[in-house]
Amino acid sequence: MMEPQVNYSMPRLNLPPVEVQVDEIDGKISIFDSLRKKYLVFTPEEWVRQHIILYLVEHKKYPRSLFALEKGLKYNTLQKRFDVLVMDRDGKPFLLVECKAPDIKLTQKTVEQVSVYNKIIGAPNLSISNGIQHICLAWDDNLGQFKQLRHFPDFT
């Protein structure tokens, strides 16, 4: 049986190449989530999220079992949802990632969005990515604030 020809086009992302599975399911273009082991509706944001996940697992050697994806959280009375949270080996938050579509510019507002989520989560590392630009931050105890990193943090 031949594989279906799926017609999609997304910009090349500023990440090492990874194998992302895209297929047509029930007439809709879908992308395979390797952590949840299911196909999801293909959106530009999902394209970025899957690349980030595969980059962290395949290139940075983050353990697959320590990821939480698209979980809800409550901030004041607002119901919010984070994109990617990686726990450390003790089950504490390690890295919170907010993914945007490639055509969305990363701004101070985007940084504030992930910072609001992190008030509840308390991860020492934050990343915001549209797949082309990545802003990575790490908490610095000496400064009492986040400082910018050149790349995604190494998993320890």
Buried (B, 14 or more C-beta within 10 A) or exposed (E): EEEEEBEEEBBEBEBEEBEBEBBBBEEEBBBBBBBEEEBBEBEBBBBBBBBBBBBBBBEBEBEEEBBBBBEEBEEEEEEBEBBBBBBBEEEEBBBBBBBBBBEBEBEEEBBEBBBBBBEBBEBBBBBBBBBBBBBBBBBEEEEEEBEEBEEBBEBE
